[in-house]
Amino acid sequence: MARKRYSHFATGLVEVHNRTTNEVLICRYDGETIHIAPGEFAHMTPNAARKAIAQNRIMGTEDPYNPDDFESKVFVVGKGFRDMPRDPVTVSQEPGEAINRRLLEPEKQQVVMNTFRSMRPERRTMPNSYAVTRDDDTSPEVLSQQMAES
């Protein structure tokens, strides 16, 4: 059910529309949480609308060289908001990354996952001029002797 349009533009508010067909969007600003159902809109201040755009980005659409260039799940009708896509989108619910890797050079398009196992750093002995923290009974004289031998 569509809401009636009032003369809210005179008060400085804008309309934030949900472009998705399958997701209720959550917009948080200044302590308020606003839920926008698919195909519906909410009235917000321009600052809140900018935050709603940033909070509801479509994953995989961000330009890696310009983080402000991305597509959003919302579009805004009001003063100061132009050239925003308004066509409905269906967004997958699985997590992804924000940037569009197809815009990178070919050698940077592949993601390399590093797996690290827990590694303890090797234990080093420090000269007496440094503060030495010990968890054993090694005296400074023994440490100096070990350093002289190595």
Backbone as CSV, one residue per row, in Angstrom:
resi,resn,N_x,N_y,N_z,CA_x,CA_y,CA_z,C_x,C_y,C_z
1,MET,0.837,-1.171,0.000,0.000,0.000,0.000,0.885,1.238,0.000
2,ALA,0.739,2.055,-0.990,1.581,3.241,-1.116,1.066,4.351,-0.209
3,ARG,1.986,5.108,0.309,1.617,6.224,1.169,1.272,7.444,0.329
4,LYS,0.489,8.349,0.920,0.183,9.603,0.242,1.427,10.479,0.272
5,ARG,1.595,11.223,-0.776,2.737,12.135,-0.847,2.282,13.512,-0.359
6,TYR,2.936,13.964,0.680,2.623,15.272,1.238,3.684,16.270,0.803
7,SER,3.526,17.472,1.167,4.508,18.495,0.794,5.668,18.475,1.789
8,HIS,6.296,17.304,1.914,7.399,17.169,2.862,8.685,17.761,2.318
9,PHE,8.745,18.026,1.008,9.957,18.606,0.460,10.168,20.026,0.965
10,ALA,9.089,20.709,1.369,9.210,22.065,1.904,9.898,22.050,3.265
11,THR,9.839,20.927,3.979,10.466,20.850,5.299,11.901,20.353,5.227
12,GLY,12.396,20.032,4.020,13.771,19.586,3.881,13.937,18.083,3.928
13,LEU,12.847,17.324,3.960,12.951,15.873,3.983,13.016,15.321,2.566
14,VAL,13.573,14.141,2.439,13.639,13.454,1.146,13.004,12.075,1.304
15,GLU,12.680,11.447,0.178,12.117,10.092,0.194,13.221,9.092,-0.114
16,VAL,13.380,8.103,0.755,14.351,7.037,0.545,13.559,5.789,0.174
17,HIS,13.750,5.307,-1.058,13.008,4.175,-1.596,13.857,2.908,-1.548
18,ASN,13.225,1.788,-1.254,13.871,0.478,-1.276,13.773,-0.071,-2.691
19,ARG,14.930,-0.332,-3.336,14.955,-0.867,-4.704,14.852,-2.381,-4.745
20,THR,15.095,-3.055,-3.637,15.146,-4.512,-3.668,13.747,-5.104,-3.768
21,THR,13.706,-6.340,-4.255,12.435,-7.041,-4.356,12.278,-8.095,-3.275
22,ASN,13.337,-8.341,-2.493,13.299,-9.453,-1.542,13.899,-9.148,-0.179
23,GLU,14.123,-7.904,0.172,14.824,-7.612,1.414,14.274,-6.362,2.091
24,VAL,14.050,-6.451,3.384,13.680,-5.278,4.175,14.981,-4.598,4.586
25,LEU,15.126,-3.334,4.239,16.368,-2.621,4.513,16.303,-1.929,5.864
26,ILE,17.439,-1.876,6.522,17.555,-1.225,7.822,18.459,-0.014,7.657
27,CYS,17.974,1.138,8.067,18.740,2.378,8.007,18.839,2.924,9.422
28,ARG,20.066,3.153,9.875,20.277,3.693,11.222,20.965,5.047,11.124
29,TYR,20.391,6.024,11.829,20.997,7.351,11.856,20.505,8.078,13.093
30,ASP,21.434,8.651,13.820,21.134,9.515,14.964,20.240,8.822,15.991
31,GLY,20.518,7.545,16.241,19.779,6.812,17.257,18.465,6.226,16.788
32,GLU,18.096,6.440,15.556,16.848,5.900,15.021,17.139,4.749,14.075
33,THR,16.291,3.753,14.100,16.354,2.644,13.164,15.076,2.635,12.358
34,ILE,15.224,2.690,11.045,14.072,2.726,10.149,14.123,1.493,9.260
35,HIS,13.026,0.765,9.196,12.901,-0.411,8.340,12.081,-0.006,7.118
36,ILE,12.620,-0.324,5.923,11.928,0.005,4.683,11.652,-1.299,3.946
37,ALA,10.377,-1.610,3.771,9.975,-2.845,3.082,10.234,-2.707,1.583
38,PRO,10.325,-3.845,0.870,10.549,-3.787,-0.583,9.456,-2.981,-1.287
39,GLY,9.884,-2.048,-2.129,8.945,-1.222,-2.878,8.386,-0.047,-2.104
40,GLU,8.698,0.098,-0.847,8.186,1.194,-0.018,9.236,2.295,0.106
41,PHE,8.873,3.375,0.791,9.808,4.466,1.027,9.599,5.037,2.415
42,ALA,10.570,5.807,2.862,10.490,6.485,4.161,11.004,7.907,3.974
43,HIS,10.520,8.811,4.813,10.969,10.198,4.774,12.128,10.360,5.743
44,MET,13.197,10.982,5.273,14.393,11.199,6.098,14.996,12.550,5.776
45,THR,15.896,12.974,6.643,16.678,14.171,6.355,17.730,13.808,5.311
46,PRO,18.276,14.772,4.596,19.308,14.462,3.603,20.532,13.761,4.191
47,ASN,20.950,14.132,5.404,22.098,13.458,6.034,21.783,12.002,6.323
48,ALA,20.590,11.733,6.814,20.189,10.348,7.083,20.093,9.563,5.782
49,ALA,19.652,10.215,4.696,19.563,9.540,3.403,20.946,9.165,2.882
50,ARG,21.928,10.043,3.068,23.297,9.712,2.648,23.835,8.511,3.428
51,LYS,23.541,8.451,4.700,23.963,7.298,5.503,23.240,6.031,5.070
52,ALA,21.962,6.149,4.716,21.206,4.984,4.249,21.785,4.447,2.946
53,ILE,22.239,5.340,2.074,22.871,4.915,0.825,24.147,4.147,1.126
54,ALA,24.969,4.679,2.021,26.250,4.028,2.346,26.053,2.708,3.092
55,GLN,25.041,2.624,3.946,24.811,1.413,4.732,24.223,0.280,3.904
56,ASN,23.590,0.582,2.809,22.891,-0.432,2.020,23.480,-0.546,0.618
57,ARG,24.790,-0.711,0.548,25.437,-0.857,-0.746,25.258,-2.272,-1.275
58,ILE,25.251,-2.412,-2.584,25.183,-3.722,-3.210,26.605,-4.256,-3.296
59,MET,26.841,-5.412,-2.694,28.178,-5.978,-2.671,28.648,-6.308,-4.078
60,GLY,29.915,-6.005,-4.339,30.506,-6.300,-5.632,30.348,-5.192,-6.655
61,THR,29.846,-4.028,-6.256,29.653,-2.938,-7.210,30.585,-1.759,-6.963
62,GLU,31.392,-1.800,-5.920,32.251,-0.664,-5.595,33.469,-0.630,-6.513
63,ASP,33.789,0.559,-7.006,34.992,0.765,-7.805,36.194,0.706,-6.863
64,PRO,37.178,-0.172,-7.115,38.305,-0.293,-6.188,39.179,0.949,-6.123
65,TYR,39.096,1.823,-7.115,39.919,3.028,-7.125,39.157,4.261,-6.641
66,ASN,37.841,4.126,-6.450,37.023,5.230,-5.953,35.963,4.655,-5.016
67,PRO,36.202,4.648,-3.716,35.257,4.019,-2.788,33.895,4.695,-2.708
68,ASP,33.762,5.896,-3.254,32.461,6.567,-3.253,31.602,6.172,-4.453
69,ASP,32.146,5.388,-5.373,31.420,4.977,-6.573,30.926,3.540,-6.393
70,PHE,29.661,3.390,-6.019,29.049,2.073,-5.820,27.551,2.193,-6.050
71,GLU,26.894,1.053,-6.222,25.437,1.035,-6.335,24.842,0.739,-4.973
72,SER,23.684,1.308,-4.720,23.025,1.121,-3.434,21.684,0.422,-3.621
73,LYS,21.207,-0.167,-2.540,19.901,-0.833,-2.565,18.758,0.160,-2.419
74,VAL,19.090,1.440,-2.207,18.073,2.482,-2.077,18.304,3.540,-3.149
75,PHE,17.252,4.276,-3.454,17.415,5.497,-4.234,16.635,6.590,-3.530
76,VAL,17.093,7.814,-3.732,16.553,8.947,-2.995,15.911,9.921,-3.971
77,VAL,14.716,10.398,-3.625,14.024,11.423,-4.386,14.022,12.678,-3.534
78,GLY,14.625,13.717,-4.045,14.669,14.966,-3.304,15.788,15.850,-3.799
79,LYS,15.870,17.022,-3.234,16.858,17.997,-3.652,18.263,17.504,-3.321
80,GLY,19.153,17.554,-4.309,20.542,17.179,-4.102,20.862,15.727,-4.431
81,PHE,19.873,14.948,-4.810,20.095,13.541,-5.157,19.629,13.325,-6.593
82,ARG,20.579,13.105,-7.486,20.248,12.900,-8.896,21.043,11.731,-9.444
83,ASP,20.632,11.271,-10.603,21.326,10.221,-11.349,21.538,8.948,-10.536
84,MET,20.553,8.592,-9.748,20.623,7.335,-9.002,19.797,6.291,-9.744
85,PRO,20.321,5.071,-9.890,19.520,4.035,-10.544,18.254,3.744,-9.750
86,ARG,17.146,3.589,-10.461,15.859,3.358,-9.799,15.267,2.002,-10.129
87,ASP,15.920,1.243,-10.993,15.356,-0.043,-11.397,15.402,-1.041,-10.240
88,PRO,14.397,-1.907,-10.115,14.379,-2.889,-9.024,15.529,-3.886,-9.155
89,VAL,16.074,-4.305,-8.033,17.171,-5.267,-8.025,16.824,-6.424,-7.092
90,THR,17.307,-7.604,-7.444,17.218,-8.762,-6.559,18.625,-9.044,-6.071
91,VAL,18.815,-8.980,-4.783,20.140,-9.098,-4.197,20.253,-10.446,-3.504
92,SER,21.376,-11.129,-3.718,21.583,-12.407,-3.042,21.880,-12.160,-1.568
93,GLN,21.501,-13.095,-0.728,21.662,-12.944,0.711,23.025,-13.433,1.199
94,GLU,23.813,-14.056,0.328,25.100,-14.564,0.777,26.106,-13.417,0.873
95,PRO,27.021,-13.500,1.834,27.981,-12.417,2.010,28.964,-12.356,0.843
96,GLY,29.447,-11.192,0.569,30.423,-10.996,-0.487,31.335,-9.848,-0.113
97,GLU,32.181,-9.453,-1.042,33.039,-8.308,-0.762,32.527,-7.103,-1.518
98,ALA,32.874,-5.939,-1.042,32.299,-4.715,-1.574,32.827,-4.360,-2.962
99,ILE,34.118,-4.587,-3.219,34.683,-4.095,-4.469,34.374,-5.012,-5.644
100,ASN,34.388,-4.435,-6.817,34.204,-5.171,-8.059,35.593,-5.509,-8.589
101,ARG,36.018,-6.745,-8.441,37.369,-7.149,-8.830,37.586,-7.136,-10.339
102,ARG,36.528,-7.132,-11.138,36.692,-7.085,-12.593,37.280,-5.758,-13.047
103,LEU,37.241,-4.718,-12.198,37.815,-3.427,-12.552,39.300,-3.344,-12.233
104,LEU,39.841,-4.359,-11.572,41.270,-4.399,-11.250,42.063,-4.995,-12.406
105,GLU,43.398,-4.861,-12.330,44.263,-5.496,-13.308,44.119,-7.007,-13.187
106,PRO,44.366,-7.757,-14.260,44.174,-9.214,-14.214,44.956,-9.916,-13.109
107,GLU,46.168,-9.459,-12.824,46.957,-10.132,-11.781,46.436,-9.861,-10.369
108,LYS,45.596,-8.851,-10.217,45.044,-8.533,-8.900,43.618,-9.043,-8.708
109,GLN,43.056,-9.698,-9.717,41.674,-10.138,-9.622,41.511,-11.390,-8.773
110,GLN,42.540,-12.185,-8.633,42.452,-13.415,-7.857,42.628,-13.116,-6.374
111,VAL,41.837,-13.767,-5.560,41.936,-13.610,-4.116,42.785,-14.751,-3.581
112,VAL,43.787,-14.421,-2.803,44.650,-15.435,-2.198,44.332,-15.475,-0.717
113,MET,43.901,-16.637,-0.268,43.579,-16.799,1.148,44.809,-17.328,1.866
114,ASN,45.253,-16.603,2.844,46.379,-17.049,3.658,45.847,-17.763,4.883
115,THR,46.391,-18.910,5.160,46.029,-19.616,6.384,47.236,-19.596,7.294
116,PHE,47.047,-19.100,8.462,48.127,-19.000,9.424,47.843,-19.948,10.574
117,ARG,48.863,-20.619,10.994,48.715,-21.421,12.200,49.400,-20.683,13.326
118,SER,49.056,-21.037,14.495,49.605,-20.352,15.657,51.095,-20.638,15.742
119,MET,51.878,-19.586,15.651,53.334,-19.740,15.720,53.856,-18.867,16.846
120,ARG,54.651,-19.456,17.685,55.287,-18.677,18.742,56.568,-18.080,18.202
121,PRO,56.834,-16.833,18.494,58.100,-16.260,18.030,59.264,-16.907,18.771
122,GLU,60.379,-16.965,18.083,61.542,-17.570,18.736,61.976,-16.691,19.904
123,ARG,62.485,-17.326,20.897,62.892,-16.597,22.089,64.264,-15.991,21.866
124,ARG,64.391,-14.730,22.169,65.664,-14.040,22.001,66.133,-13.506,23.330
125,THR,67.417,-13.479,23.488,67.985,-12.870,24.685,68.384,-11.449,24.348
126,MET,68.132,-10.554,25.258,68.380,-9.148,25.030,69.616,-8.726,25.822
127,PRO,70.343,-7.722,25.346,71.468,-7.220,26.140,70.968,-6.576,27.428
128,ASN,71.863,-6.431,28.395,71.477,-5.899,29.697,70.984,-4.461,29.642
129,SER,71.297,-3.736,28.586,70.858,-2.349,28.510,69.354,-2.243,28.259
130,TYR,68.737,-3.322,27.796,67.299,-3.322,27.579,66.595,-3.916,28.785
131,ALA,65.366,-3.547,28.966,64.574,-4.132,30.046,64.238,-5.566,29.649
132,VAL,64.574,-6.499,30.488,64.349,-7.907,30.200,63.240,-8.412,31.097
133,THR,62.224,-8.955,30.503,61.176,-9.587,31.295,61.409,-11.082,31.225
134,ARG,61.405,-11.716,32.365,61.720,-13.137,32.415,60.580,-13.883,33.069
135,ASP,60.282,-15.049,32.515,59.316,-15.913,33.155,60.004,-17.140,33.744
136,ASP,61.341,-17.094,33.812,62.103,-18.183,34.430,63.146,-17.594,35.372
137,ASP,64.004,-18.386,35.878,64.979,-17.937,36.882,66.320,-17.577,36.277
138,THR,66.379,-17.109,35.047,67.645,-16.775,34.430,68.103,-15.410,34.933
139,SER,69.289,-15.338,35.430,69.806,-14.082,35.954,70.443,-13.278,34.829
140,PRO,70.634,-11.968,35.009,71.273,-11.138,33.989,72.691,-11.603,33.664
141,GLU,73.393,-12.151,34.654,74.753,-12.616,34.386,74.739,-13.782,33.405
142,VAL,73.787,-14.707,33.580,73.698,-15.852,32.700,73.323,-15.401,31.294
143,LEU,72.411,-14.428,31.170,72.022,-13.903,29.870,73.217,-13.269,29.166
144,SER,74.030,-12.501,29.902,75.214,-11.876,29.313,76.202,-12.933,28.842
145,GLN,76.335,-13.963,29.612,77.260,-15.046,29.243,76.765,-15.749,27.980
146,GLN,75.435,-15.978,27.876,74.875,-16.623,26.687,75.067,-15.750,25.444
147,MET,74.946,-14.445,25.603,75.119,-13.551,24.460,76.568,-13.527,24.012
148,ALA,77.488,-13.582,24.956,78.907,-13.571,24.605,79.303,-14.843,23.866
149,GLU,78.667,-15.954,24.196,78.976,-17.225,23.546,78.410,-17.280,22.122
150,SER,77.306,-16.601,21.866,76.684,-16.713,20.541,77.143,-15.659,19.564
